[in-house]
Amino acid sequence: MSEGAEAHLLIVDDDARIRELLKRFLQRQGFYVSAAKDAAHARRLLAGLDFDLIVLDVMMPGEDGIAFTTALRETLDVPILLLTAKGETGDRINGLEAGADDYLSKPFEPKELLLRINAILRRVPHPAQSVGPKMLHLGGVRYDVENGEMWNGEAPVRLTATESMLMKIFSARPGEVVGRAQLVEDLGRGGGPDGGGAQERAVDVQITRLRRKIEADPKQPRYLQTVRGAGYMLVCD
């Protein structure tokens, strides 16, 4: 397990294969990891969650990593590790001038990435805490990520233990698809004697119940969406 285990990392890279590989590797090291496909996606995650470090690819379509770093530094002090193309010295210098804490040239060994991340985290042992709880907004419903509380307007929404756990799982990765098998695993249910299929159907029932509490029309969900053939995804305002 990494010395920086339990830190929450955000990976921003437009290459889905690289995102998934890095996410799985860092999760195996004990990190809590979210991923974004571009700067706009990353902004949505940053609006509702605190991160201990951002791993950011420079070469992205639209707003590139250096421009995004510059924008982030206007309001956030979260450490940023840039991933740059090999030999692009200008990107490295520009990235550091924009406010990045370090850079790593592609291609790289995963262990080197781990060393860089841990080195940065050691330099910032006490990251600044946000003022007040972070909220996810789902239409008229808001969810307090830190305290695990849900409100509809001014009225508290009572969640069962399983619903609370589902909200914790989804709120840790808004905008990302979570597979049914993964939900079964995260809920700690296992396959059981009837196999994983029965447990996945049980999760479907819990999703249906949760939708009744957060959706204006549970039959046409806007916020807790079904991604056909893949799983479920929480989409916030």
N, C-alpha and C positions, 0 to 999 in steps of 0.2 A: 504494500500500500504506500502511496506517495506521502511525503511529509506534509504536503499541502492538502491532504484529503479533507473532504467535507466543504471545501471551497466551491462556490458556484461559478462555473465558467460559461462564457458565451462564445460560440464559434460562428464566425460570419464568413461564408465562402459560397460562391455561386455554383461550385462543382459539387453536385449531390453526392458523388462517390467519396470525395475527400471529406466532406462534412460527416458522412456516416462512419468512415474509417476513424477519423479523429475522435468522434464522439464515443465510439465503442472503446477505443484504446484508453481514453482519459477516464471513462466510467470504470474501467477495470482497475485503474489506479486509485479509485476511491473518490474521484471528483463527482460533483453533481453538475451535469452538462446540459445546456440548451443550445439550439442551433438555429441560425437564420440564413436565408438564401441571398439576402442583399441588405443594403443599408436601411431601406424602408421597413423590411421585416424586423430587422434588429431594433429599430426605433420603437416598434410596437411592443417588443419584449421588454425593452428598457423602461417603457412607460409604466409597467406594472410590477417589475421585479428588480431586485438589487443583484449585482454581480460583483465578484471579487476580481475578475480579470476577463478581458476580451481578447480572443485570438482572431485577428482580422486580416483577410486577404487583401492585398493592394489592388490586384487586377480584377475588378468587378465591373460588369456593365452598368451604365448609369453613373451613380455617385460612387467613385472609386474609394479605396481604403484610406488614402491620404486626405481627400476632401472630407470623408466621414470623420476621421480622427480630428481634423481641425474643428468641425462642427461640434463634436462631442466635448472637446476641451473648453467650449464656452460655458458649459454647465456641469460637467462631470469630471471627477478626478480618478475614476476607475482606471487601473493599469491597462495598457494596451500593448499587445505583442503583435507586430506586423509580420505577415508572411509575404516575402518578396520574391520576384523572379531572380534566378541565379545571374549574377553579374550586373544587375541593375543598381549600380551604386547611387545613382541619382534618387531612386525611390527610397533607398535606405536613409539618405541624408534628409530628404524632404519629409519623410515620415517622422524622423526624430525631431526635426524642427517643428513639425505640426503638433508634437506632444506625445508621440509614442514612447513607451518605456524601453522597448527593445525590438529587434527584428531577427528573423530567421529566414535564410534563403532556401527556396525550393530547388531541387528535392532535398528532403532532410530525413534523418532517422527519427522515428517517434521518441526514442529515448532522449535525443537532444532537445526535442520540444519539451519533454517533461522536465529536463534540467533547467531550461530557460524559465518555464512557468514557476517552478519552485524557487528559483533565484529571485524572480520578481516579487513573489508573495512574501519572501523573507524580508524584502525591503519595505513592505507595507504591512506589518503585522497587525495593525489596528486601523482598518479602513474606516473612513468616515461613515457614520450612520445617517441614514435618511431621517428627515424630520417628519414624524407622523407615520401611520401605517400606509402601506401600499394597497391600492384598490384596483380591482378589475371591474370594469363597467360592462354590464350585459343588459342594455336597454335601461329599464327602470330598476333593475336589480344590480346591486354592487356587492362584491365579495372582498372581504378584508383578508389578504393573503397571510399576513403575519399572525392574526388571531384566529383564523379559520371561521370567521363569522360572516353570515349572509344577511342582507337587508333588501327588502322590497319597498322602496320609498323610505319611510320612517319606521316601518314594521319589520321586526326581526323575522327571519325565515328559519324554522327549525329543521335541521338536517339530521338524518340518522347517522350512525357511525360509518356505515358503508358510503353513504352520500358524502360525508365529510372527507373520507379518504379519497374518493373519486375527485372531489374538487381540489384537493391538495395535489393529486397526480396531474390533473389537467392544468391547474394554475401555474405549475412549475414549467410547463412547456406550451403556453398558448400559441396557437397557429401551427402546431405540429401534430401530425397524425399519431395516435397511440393505438396500436393494434389490440384486438380483443385478447389474444393470448398474453400480451404484455400486461394488460389490465388484470387478468387473472393472476399473473405472477406477482404484480405489485400489491394486489390485495391480499396476497399470502394464502390463496385458496388451493393452489396445486391442482393436479388433474383429477385426483380422487378415483374411486373404483369405477365410476361411470365414464372416465376419460375426460379430456379437456373440453370436448364439445358441450357437455352439460354445464360445465362451469362458465363457458363463454355465453351460453344462453342465459344463465343466471345474471351475468354482467349486463346483458342486453335489457333485462327486466329492470335492473337498478338504474341504467341509463334512462329508460322510459320514465321512471319515477322522478329522477332528478330533473328531467326536462320539464315536468309539470310545475316545478318550483322556479324555473328560470326563464321559461319561454312563454311568450304571449300566446303562441299557437304551437303546442307540443307536437302536433302532427306534421307541422312544417317548420322544424327547428331552424333558427337563425344562428344561434350561439353555440349550441352543442350539436355539431353537425356529424352526420354519417358520411364517411368517405368510402364509397362502394368498393368492396374487395380489400380494404386496407384497415379500417377501424373507425375511430372517432376523433374529432378535433374540436377544441374549444376556440371560438373566434370572438374576440372582444371588440368593443367600440373604441 
